[in-house]
Amino acid sequence: MRLPDLTLIELADLLARAYTADHGEGDDAPSAAERTALADDLGCHEDVRAAAFAVWCTELDDVTDDEAAYWLDVEFIEPCHEERAL
């Protein structure tokens, strides 16, 4: 999986799968490697994170945008290392 090759819809799908798995639902969680790569990449690319989040929010059912934003920014995203910051 090369994250730069994924569409925003595919990124949003990965976020949805990770969120669902973190909350004890679903059985289609991203692999540990996929999750780490996604968290790291979104942590370093705020514009991509914001765009993927916006797409994901259109598909949320029982979760508010605020709950999803908290999970994404506090529980999921890895801080970007200074040498990778853009």
N, CA, C and O of each residue as an XYZ file, in Angstrom:
344
protein
N       0.851     -1.182      0.000
C       0.000      0.000      0.000
C       0.890      1.236      0.000
O       1.689      1.445      0.913
N       0.738      2.037     -1.027
C       1.435      3.320     -1.082
C       0.403      4.406     -0.832
O      -0.459      4.667     -1.671
N       0.502      5.035      0.332
C      -0.500      6.030      0.714
C      -0.656      7.160     -0.301
O      -1.783      7.579     -0.565
N       0.437      7.670     -0.881
C       0.239      8.747     -1.862
C      -0.602      8.339     -3.070
O      -1.164      9.194     -3.754
N      -0.690      7.035     -3.333
C      -1.469      6.548     -4.467
C      -2.951      6.373     -4.147
O      -3.758      6.174     -5.055
N      -3.319      6.444     -2.868
C      -4.709      6.241     -2.469
C      -5.546      7.491     -2.693
O      -5.059      8.611     -2.540
N      -6.790      7.297     -3.051
C      -7.714      8.419     -3.189
C      -8.180      8.844     -1.798
O      -7.962      8.139     -0.812
N      -8.819     10.001     -1.737
C      -9.366     10.453     -0.456
C     -10.429      9.485      0.062
O     -10.550      9.279      1.270
N     -11.187      8.901     -0.840
C     -12.202      7.927     -0.433
C     -11.543      6.698      0.179
O     -12.031      6.167      1.178
N     -10.450      6.245     -0.404
C      -9.739      5.090      0.143
C      -9.115      5.417      1.502
O      -9.124      4.583      2.408
N      -8.574      6.632      1.643
C      -8.032      7.055      2.938
C      -9.137      7.127      3.985
O      -8.951      6.695      5.122
N     -10.285      7.674      3.598
C     -11.422      7.768      4.520
C     -11.890      6.379      4.924
O     -12.279      6.168      6.073
N     -11.859      5.429      3.997
C     -12.238      4.058      4.314
C     -11.281      3.457      5.345
O     -11.719      2.771      6.268
N      -9.990      3.708      5.196
C      -9.025      3.219      6.186
C      -9.286      3.835      7.552
O      -9.209      3.152      8.573
N      -9.598      5.133      7.569
C      -9.924      5.792      8.841
C     -11.158      5.153      9.471
O     -11.178      4.886     10.672
N     -12.170      4.914      8.671
C     -13.403      4.314      9.183
C     -13.135      2.926      9.746
O     -13.642      2.576     10.811
N     -12.347      2.142      9.038
C     -12.021      0.794      9.511
C     -11.227      0.841     10.808
O     -11.475      0.043     11.711
N     -10.273      1.767     10.913
C      -9.468      1.889     12.135
C     -10.336      2.358     13.297
O     -10.224      1.838     14.407
N     -11.199      3.336     13.048
C     -12.092      3.842     14.100
C     -13.004      2.729     14.610
O     -13.158      2.548     15.817
N     -13.597      1.997     13.696
C     -14.498      0.912     14.062
C     -13.766     -0.129     14.900
O     -14.290     -0.596     15.911
N     -12.559     -0.491     14.481
C     -11.774     -1.484     15.228
C     -11.414     -0.967     16.616
O     -11.465     -1.719     17.590
N     -11.051      0.312     16.714
C     -10.695      0.890     18.014
C     -11.870      0.896     18.975
O     -11.684      0.936     20.191
N     -13.070      0.856     18.437
C     -14.266      0.887     19.275
C     -14.943     -0.480     19.367
O     -16.129     -0.589     19.680
N     -14.152     -1.521     19.086
C     -14.612     -2.885     19.305
C     -15.662     -3.388     18.353
O     -16.404     -4.315     18.674
N     -15.733     -2.794     17.199
C     -16.725     -3.215     16.214
C     -16.022     -3.619     14.928
O     -14.885     -3.216     14.682
N     -16.674     -4.386     14.138
C     -16.143     -4.750     12.833
C     -14.974     -5.712     12.935
O     -14.346     -5.852     13.984
N     -14.702     -6.364     11.828
C     -13.608     -7.321     11.787
C     -12.684     -7.053     10.602
O     -11.931     -7.932     10.181
N     -12.745     -5.845     10.074
C     -11.968     -5.493      8.897
C     -10.960     -4.385      9.224
O     -10.801     -3.433      8.459
N     -10.289     -4.520     10.359
C      -9.333     -3.489     10.790
C      -8.124     -3.474      9.865
O      -7.705     -4.518      9.365
N      -7.561     -2.282      9.639
C      -6.304     -2.236      8.888
C      -5.227     -3.001      9.667
O      -5.280     -3.093     10.893
N      -4.265     -3.538      8.943
C      -3.160     -4.220      9.608
C      -2.385     -3.207     10.444
O      -2.521     -1.999     10.251
N      -1.581     -3.699     11.362
C      -0.764     -2.809     12.196
C       0.139     -1.944     11.325
O       0.336     -0.765     11.618
N       0.683     -2.511     10.269
C       1.562     -1.752      9.372
C       0.777     -0.669      8.634
O       1.250      0.460      8.504
N      -0.418     -1.008      8.150
C      -1.257     -0.016      7.463
C      -1.636      1.115      8.409
O      -1.569      2.290      8.048
N      -2.029      0.754      9.603
C      -2.446      1.743     10.601
C      -1.294      2.695     10.942
O      -1.474      3.912     10.975
N      -0.121      2.129     11.191
C       1.036      2.948     11.532
C       1.409      3.875     10.387
O       1.679      5.057     10.603
N       1.425      3.347      9.177
C       1.766      4.164      8.008
C       0.753      5.292      7.809
O       1.130      6.428      7.521
N      -0.527      4.975      7.961
C      -1.565      5.989      7.795
C      -1.468      7.062      8.866
O      -1.533      8.253      8.560
N      -1.314      6.653     10.114
C      -1.207      7.619     11.216
C       0.002      8.514     11.036
O      -0.075      9.722     11.258
N       1.116      7.928     10.635
C       2.338      8.693     10.426
C       2.182      9.670      9.266
O       2.554     10.839      9.369
N       1.631      9.180      8.169
C       1.475     10.017      6.983
C       0.505     11.173      7.233
O       0.800     12.316      6.885
N      -0.635     10.884      7.827
C      -1.608     11.951      8.095
C      -1.081     12.939      9.123
O      -1.442     14.116      9.094
N      -0.233     12.475     10.027
C       0.368     13.362     11.007
C       1.328     14.368     10.381
O       1.578     15.434     10.944
N       1.859     14.023      9.222
C       2.819     14.900      8.544
C       2.201     15.708      7.404
O       2.841     16.621      6.881
N       0.996     15.395      7.020
C       0.354     16.077      5.889
C      -1.031     16.566      6.294
O      -2.039     15.900      6.058
N      -1.056     17.738      6.903
C      -2.310     18.281      7.438
C      -3.373     18.467      6.370
O      -4.558     18.261      6.633
N      -2.964     18.853      5.167
C      -3.943     19.071      4.104
C      -4.615     17.764      3.694
O      -5.822     17.735      3.454
N      -3.852     16.700      3.615
C      -4.415     15.394      3.271
C      -5.293     14.902      4.410
O      -6.371     14.355      4.176
N      -4.828     15.097      5.662
C      -5.626     14.684      6.820
C      -6.973     15.396      6.809
O      -8.009     14.761      7.005
N      -6.969     16.693      6.585
C      -8.211     17.466      6.586
C      -9.148     17.007      5.463
O     -10.356     16.890      5.668
N      -8.595     16.752      4.296
C      -9.420     16.326      3.166
C      -9.993     14.928      3.396
O     -11.170     14.692      3.120
N      -9.176     13.998      3.898
C      -9.664     12.643      4.179
C     -10.702     12.675      5.292
O     -11.696     11.950      5.243
N     -10.471     13.519      6.297
C     -11.430     13.646      7.391
C     -12.770     14.172      6.873
O     -13.826     13.686      7.277
N     -12.728     15.152      5.990
C     -13.966     15.714      5.437
C     -14.767     14.642      4.694
O     -15.991     14.584      4.815
N     -14.082     13.803      3.933
C     -14.761     12.719      3.222
C     -15.329     11.721      4.221
O     -16.471     11.281      4.090
N     -14.527     11.368      5.219
C     -14.975     10.405      6.232
C     -16.213     10.921      6.962
O     -17.131     10.149      7.240
N     -16.248     12.202      7.271
C     -17.380     12.783      8.006
C     -18.695     12.644      7.250
O     -19.758     12.564      7.867
N     -18.636     12.616      5.944
C     -19.872     12.465      5.173
C     -20.467     11.075      5.346
O     -21.639     10.857      5.039
N     -19.659     10.126      5.838
C     -20.115      8.747      5.974
C     -20.388      8.341      7.423
O     -20.785      7.203      7.675
N     -20.183      9.246      8.376
C     -20.394      8.903      9.783
C     -21.870      8.715     10.068
O     -22.705      9.491      9.606
N     -22.188      7.680     10.833
C     -23.570      7.425     11.195
C     -23.836      7.810     12.648
O     -24.494      8.816     12.913
N     -23.336      7.030     13.572
C     -23.624      7.240     14.990
C     -22.510      7.976     15.725
O     -22.417      7.893     16.950
N     -21.676      8.684     14.999
C     -20.548      9.398     15.586
C     -20.633     10.854     15.143
O     -20.872     11.146     13.971
N     -20.435     11.758     16.088
C     -20.443     13.174     15.707
C     -19.093     13.537     15.094
O     -18.096     12.845     15.294
N     -19.086     14.627     14.352
C     -17.829     15.111     13.774
C     -16.816     15.408     14.873
O     -15.625     15.148     14.700
N     -17.273     15.950     16.005
C     -16.371     16.266     17.111
C     -15.756     15.009     17.708
O     -14.565     14.996     18.020
N     -16.542     13.958     17.872
C     -16.011     12.696     18.392
C     -14.979     12.106     17.430
O     -13.930     11.616     17.849
N     -15.292     12.160     16.152
C     -14.366     11.640     15.144
C     -13.082     12.459     15.103
O     -11.992     11.901     14.984
N     -13.208     13.788     15.201
C     -12.028     14.662     15.178
C     -11.141     14.402     16.387
O      -9.917     14.374     16.265
N     -11.752     14.211     17.555
C     -10.967     13.924     18.756
C     -10.197     12.620     18.575
O      -8.996     12.565     18.839
N     -10.875     11.581     18.131
C     -10.210     10.296     17.925
C      -9.052     10.449     16.946
O      -7.950      9.960     17.198
N      -9.304     11.129     15.828
C      -8.282     11.279     14.800
C      -7.072     12.048     15.316
O      -5.935     11.608     15.144
N      -7.311     13.182     15.942
C      -6.211     14.059     16.336
C      -5.522     13.666     17.638
O      -4.352     13.997     17.833
N      -6.216     12.971     18.529
C      -5.641     12.661     19.835
C      -5.265     11.185     19.964
O      -4.213     10.854     20.510
N      -6.116     10.311     19.465
C      -5.895      8.887     19.678
C      -5.229      8.177     18.500
O      -4.604      7.133     18.683
N      -5.357      8.728     17.302
C      -4.876      8.002     16.127
C      -3.594      8.575     15.524
O      -2.632      7.837     15.311
N      -3.570      9.849     15.255
C      -2.460     10.477     14.534
C      -1.170     10.412     15.335
O      -1.148     10.655     16.541
N      -0.097     10.077     14.629
C       1.234     10.109     15.213
C       1.831     11.489     14.937
O       1.678     12.020     13.837
N       2.508     12.072     15.926
C       3.143     13.371     15.671
C       4.194     13.236     14.570
O       4.897     12.229     14.490
N       4.292     14.242     13.741
C       5.261     14.232     12.653
C       6.640     14.563     13.209
O       6.811     15.498     13.991
N       7.605     13.778     12.786
C       8.983     14.058     13.185
C       9.449     15.328     12.469
O       9.091     15.558     11.314
N      10.229     16.136     13.141
C      10.655     17.427     12.582
C      11.264     17.286     11.205
O      11.012     18.116     10.332
N      12.061     16.254     10.990
C      12.737     16.102      9.688
C      11.761     15.760      8.566
O      12.117     15.875      7.393
N      10.537     15.343      8.898
C       9.552     15.008      7.867
C       8.507     16.091      7.680
O       7.719     16.023      6.736
N       8.479     17.078      8.542
C       7.448     18.125      8.449
C       7.566     18.848      7.121
O       8.664     19.147      6.652
N       6.420     19.121      6.528
C       6.398     19.828      5.240
C       5.900     21.229      5.409
O       5.812     21.975      4.434
